[in-house]
Amino acid sequence: MRGDALPARIEPRQVPRIWGRRRLDPVYPATDELPEPVGEVWLTGRDCRFLEGRFAGKTLGEAWRTMPIGWRGTRLAGEREFPILAKFLFPELSLSVQVHPDGSYAARHEAAAGGRGKTEMWYVVAAEPQAAVMVGLEEGMDKASFRQAIEAGTAEQTLNKLPVSEGETIYLPSGTVHAIGPGQVLCEIQEYSDLTYRVFDYNRVDAQGNPRELHVEKALDVIQFGGSSGGKTRPVVRNRGPVEVTYLAACRHFAAERWRFVEPFDLPPAKEHFDLLIFIGGEGELVAGENRREFHHGEVWFVPADSDGCRLEPRVDTTLLRAYLPDLASLKRSLREDNVTPQEMAGFFFE
């Protein structure tokens, strides 16, 4: 093991939301009834803390500023801030109808908020039979028509409704209008940005009785009228020894894979980038050299790029999401080596 480059667990942070839930099962089934609705659990927020290892007690943002290249990975040496935000979403009510800006617009108009756009993906961890998301505008909807729908309170009805099931992935490039319905749990992986432009919020009010702010003009500036590449991906499955690997989504901002396994296996180091391991089911031990640590579902682990890798020893069937910031050319070469065809790549690879 190279010095102290050991996998380290990050402490999740619960974020109250007006549309959230008071119980967080099935991800956190032991959770007691919460005093207020929690809508999001941030796994890699910059104020989430390392629980062990070299940076124990430091927030992810603090650690990143002094983190050596051997931890970050060679291609992330120039990243000023931690680049990937992963979170669980627990909607009890529908989220607002909203859209996120791209990096160019955010840099010009949202410098005080970080100046980064937001492209994201959702992995469906659990879904009730009627669960659905709304992604993109229906055909023929232009800027004037959508403005009229916003003013009439019918914006949600102009979106394409997609029923969802456990295990599906939805990709949302910036500029795609969307909403999330109740009855599901999602794992969201995204550019690190919290910029959201709401256009309709079901006339809800906050604890002080005030309606939440809308951002109609900014939303109309950034929406992709006339088409969007958002929607369900077509994942590709490959078997690597005891592990079933599913390529869920990949773009220049993040890549995500689902790994399912019931037998132990060795995870090699990535070298070019760190890995995030988000456990969504199962439990066992993560072994790195002489270090053994238990893992449980609902946890996220940071695996340094320059580690010697680690061994995952599950006690039961285990599922995790691996998220990282890829070099698209390198990733494409790796996919070809895994016999993924160009036609298959088109279903989940977004350049």
C-alpha positions in Angstrom: 0.0 0.0 0.0 1.5 3.4 -1.0 1.9 5.2 2.3 -1.5 6.4 3.6 -3.4 6.2 0.3 -6.1 4.0 1.8 -9.8 4.0 0.9 -11.7 6.3 3.3 -15.3 6.7 4.2 -17.1 10.0 3.9 -19.9 11.0 6.3 -23.2 11.7 4.6 -25.2 14.8 5.4 -29.0 15.0 5.6 -30.5 18.0 3.9 -34.1 19.1 4.8 -36.4 19.8 1.9 -40.0 20.8 1.8 -40.8 17.8 -0.4 -38.8 15.2 1.6 -39.6 12.3 3.8 -39.3 11.5 7.5 -38.0 8.0 7.0 -35.2 7.1 4.6 -35.7 3.4 3.9 -34.7 1.3 2.0 -31.2 3.0 1.9 -31.2 3.7 5.6 -33.9 1.3 7.0 -32.9 1.8 10.7 -33.6 5.6 10.5 -36.1 6.7 13.2 -38.9 9.1 12.3 -37.1 12.4 11.5 -38.1 15.7 13.1 -38.4 17.3 9.7 -38.7 16.1 6.1 -35.3 15.2 4.6 -35.2 15.3 0.8 -31.6 14.7 0.1 -28.6 12.9 1.7 -25.4 14.5 0.3 -22.7 11.9 0.0 -19.9 14.1 -1.4 -20.9 17.6 -0.3 -17.8 19.7 0.2 -18.8 20.1 3.8 -19.1 16.3 4.3 -16.2 15.0 6.5 -13.8 12.2 6.1 -14.4 9.7 8.9 -11.0 8.0 8.8 -7.5 8.0 7.2 -5.1 10.8 6.4 -7.9 13.4 6.2 -10.0 12.2 9.1 -12.1 15.1 10.5 -11.5 17.4 7.5 -14.3 18.3 5.1 -14.0 17.1 1.6 -13.6 20.7 0.5 -10.7 21.3 3.0 -9.0 18.0 2.1 -9.2 18.6 -1.6 -7.3 21.8 -1.4 -4.2 20.0 0.0 -4.9 16.6 -1.5 -1.8 15.3 -3.4 -2.0 14.3 -7.0 -1.6 10.7 -6.0 -5.0 10.8 -4.3 -6.8 13.0 -6.9 -5.4 11.2 -10.0 -3.1 12.6 -12.7 -5.9 14.1 -14.8 -7.4 16.0 -11.9 -4.3 17.9 -10.8 -5.8 21.2 -12.0 -9.3 20.9 -10.5 -9.7 23.7 -8.0 -12.7 22.3 -6.3 -14.0 18.7 -5.7 -15.8 18.0 -9.0 -18.6 15.4 -8.4 -21.6 15.7 -6.2 -23.4 12.4 -5.3 -26.6 12.3 -3.3 -29.7 10.2 -2.5 -33.1 11.8 -3.1 -36.1 10.9 -1.0 -39.2 12.6 -2.5 -42.5 12.3 -0.5 -44.0 15.0 -2.7 -43.2 16.1 -6.3 -40.1 18.3 -6.8 -40.6 21.6 -8.5 -40.5 21.9 -12.3 -37.0 23.1 -12.9 -34.0 23.4 -15.1 -30.2 23.8 -14.6 -27.9 26.0 -16.6 -24.8 24.9 -18.5 -21.3 25.9 -17.6 -21.1 28.8 -20.1 -24.3 30.4 -18.8 -23.3 29.8 -15.1 -19.9 31.3 -15.6 -21.4 34.5 -17.1 -24.3 34.9 -14.7 -23.7 32.8 -11.5 -20.1 33.5 -10.6 -21.1 34.1 -7.0 -22.7 30.7 -6.8 -19.6 28.9 -8.2 -20.1 29.5 -11.9 -20.6 25.8 -12.7 -23.4 24.3 -14.7 -25.2 21.1 -13.8 -25.6 18.0 -15.9 -26.8 15.0 -13.9 -28.0 11.5 -13.9 -30.5 9.6 -11.7 -30.2 5.9 -10.8 -33.5 4.4 -9.5 -32.7 2.7 -6.2 -36.3 1.9 -5.4 -39.7 2.7 -7.0 -43.3 2.2 -6.2 -45.6 1.0 -9.1 -46.8 4.5 -10.1 -43.4 6.3 -9.7 -42.4 8.6 -12.6 -40.2 11.4 -13.6 -40.8 14.2 -16.1 -38.0 14.9 -18.6 -37.9 17.4 -21.4 -40.7 19.3 -23.1 -43.3 17.7 -25.3 -42.8 18.1 -29.0 -43.7 21.5 -30.5 -43.4 23.4 -27.2 -41.6 26.7 -27.8 -40.5 29.5 -25.5 -43.7 31.5 -25.8 -45.9 28.5 -25.3 -44.0 27.4 -22.3 -44.2 30.8 -20.8 -47.9 30.7 -21.1 -48.0 27.3 -19.4 -45.9 28.7 -16.5 -48.3 31.6 -16.1 -51.3 29.3 -16.2 -49.8 26.9 -13.6 -49.7 24.0 -16.1 -46.0 23.7 -16.7 -45.8 20.1 -15.5 -48.4 19.1 -18.0 -46.0 20.1 -20.9 -43.3 17.7 -19.9 -42.7 14.1 -21.1 -43.7 11.7 -18.3 -41.5 8.6 -17.9 -42.6 5.7 -15.6 -39.5 4.4 -13.7 -38.5 1.1 -12.2 -35.7 0.0 -9.9 -32.4 -0.2 -11.7 -33.1 2.3 -14.5 -30.9 5.3 -15.2 -32.0 8.7 -16.5 -29.5 11.2 -18.0 -30.2 14.9 -17.9 -27.9 17.3 -19.7 -28.1 20.9 -18.6 -30.9 22.8 -20.2 -33.4 19.9 -19.8 -36.6 20.8 -18.0 -37.5 18.1 -15.5 -39.4 17.2 -12.3 -39.4 14.2 -10.0 -42.6 12.5 -8.7 -43.0 10.8 -5.3 -42.8 7.1 -4.5 -39.1 6.5 -5.5 -35.6 6.8 -4.2 -32.9 8.0 -6.6 -29.1 8.2 -6.5 -28.1 11.4 -8.3 -24.6 11.9 -9.7 -23.8 15.3 -11.1 -21.5 18.1 -11.8 -20.8 19.8 -8.5 -23.3 22.6 -8.7 -26.5 23.5 -6.8 -27.9 25.9 -9.3 -31.6 25.3 -9.9 -34.0 27.5 -11.8 -37.6 26.7 -10.6 -40.6 27.6 -12.9 -43.4 26.0 -10.9 -43.6 24.8 -7.3 -47.2 23.7 -6.8 -47.9 27.0 -4.9 -46.1 25.6 -1.9 -44.9 27.9 0.9 -42.0 27.6 3.4 -42.2 27.5 7.2 -42.7 31.2 7.3 -45.6 31.1 4.9 -43.7 32.5 2.0 -43.8 31.0 -1.5 -40.4 29.6 -2.7 -38.6 31.8 -5.2 -39.1 31.1 -8.9 -36.5 31.9 -11.6 -38.7 32.0 -14.7 -36.6 34.4 -16.8 -33.3 32.6 -16.2 -35.0 29.3 -16.9 -36.3 30.5 -20.2 -32.8 31.6 -21.1 -31.3 28.2 -20.6 -34.0 25.7 -21.6 -33.2 23.6 -24.7 -36.3 24.3 -26.8 -36.7 22.1 -29.9 -35.2 19.0 -28.5 -33.1 17.4 -25.7 -30.9 14.4 -25.3 -32.2 13.7 -21.8 -34.1 10.5 -21.0 -33.5 6.9 -20.0 -30.1 5.4 -21.0 -29.6 2.0 -22.5 -27.0 0.4 -20.1 -24.6 -2.3 -21.2 -23.7 -5.3 -19.0 -20.4 -7.1 -18.9 -19.2 -9.8 -16.6 -15.7 -9.5 -15.1 -15.1 -12.6 -13.1 -17.3 -12.6 -10.1 -18.6 -9.0 -10.8 -21.5 -8.0 -13.1 -20.6 -4.5 -14.4 -23.3 -2.4 -15.9 -22.2 0.8 -17.7 -25.0 3.3 -16.8 -24.0 6.7 -18.1 -20.8 8.5 -19.1 -20.1 12.1 -20.2 -17.3 14.6 -19.7 -18.6 15.5 -16.2 -18.9 12.0 -14.7 -19.2 8.3 -15.4 -21.2 5.8 -13.4 -21.3 2.0 -13.3 -23.3 -0.5 -11.3 -21.3 -3.4 -9.8 -23.1 -6.5 -8.5 -21.3 -9.3 -6.7 -21.6 -12.0 -4.0 -18.0 -13.2 -4.1 -14.8 -11.4 -3.1 -12.8 -9.6 -5.8 -9.9 -7.2 -6.1 -10.5 -3.6 -7.2 -7.4 -2.3 -9.0 -6.4 1.4 -8.7 -7.6 3.8 -11.4 -4.4 5.9 -11.5 -5.9 8.7 -13.6 -8.7 9.5 -11.2 -10.1 8.7 -7.7 -13.1 6.4 -7.4 -16.3 6.9 -5.4 -17.9 3.7 -4.3 -21.6 4.2 -3.3 -23.1 1.1 -1.7 -26.8 0.8 -2.4 -27.2 -2.7 -1.1 -25.3 -5.3 0.9 -22.5 -5.3 3.4 -19.1 -6.8 4.0 -15.5 -5.8 4.4 -13.2 -3.6 2.4 -9.6 -4.8 2.7 -6.6 -2.6 1.8 -3.2 -4.1 2.9 -3.5 -4.8 6.6 -6.5 -2.6 7.0 -10.0 -4.1 7.2 -13.1 -1.9 7.4 -16.7 -2.9 7.3 -19.0 -1.4 4.6 -22.7 -1.1 4.7 -25.4 0.2 2.2 -25.9 3.9 2.2 -22.2 4.6 2.6 -19.8 6.3 0.2 -16.0 5.5 0.1 -13.3 7.6 -1.5 -10.6 5.4 -3.2 -7.4 7.3 -4.0 -6.1 7.0 -7.5 -2.6 6.0 -6.4 -3.6 3.3 -3.9 -2.7 -0.3 -4.4 -6.3 -1.1 -4.9 -8.5 -2.9 -2.4 -10.4 -6.1 -2.0 -14.2 -6.2 -1.4 -15.4 -9.2 0.6 -19.2 -9.2 0.7 -21.2 -11.1 3.3 -24.4 -11.0 1.2 -25.3 -10.0 -2.4 -23.9 -6.5 -2.7 -24.6 -3.7 -5.2 -22.6 -0.5 -5.5 -22.3 2.4 -7.9 -18.9 3.4 -9.0 -18.6 7.1 -10.0 -15.6 9.0 -11.3 -14.5 11.8 -13.6 -13.4 10.2 -16.8 -11.1 11.1 -19.7 -13.5 10.3 -22.5 -10.9 9.0 -25.0 -9.4 6.7 -22.4 -12.9 5.5 -21.4 -13.8 4.8 -24.9 -10.7 2.7 -25.4 -11.5 0.8 -22.2 -15.0 0.1 -23.5 -13.8 -1.2 -26.8 -11.4 -3.5 -24.9 -14.5 -4.7 -23.0 -16.1 -5.5 -26.4 -18.7 -2.7 -26.1 -19.7 -1.8 -29.7 -20.3 1.8 -31.0 -24.0 1.0 -31.2 -24.0 0.0 -27.6 -22.0 3.0 -26.5 -24.6 5.3 -28.1 -27.1 4.2 -25.4 -25.2 5.5 -22.5 -22.1 7.5 -23.7 -22.7 11.2 -24.1 -19.9 13.3 -25.6 
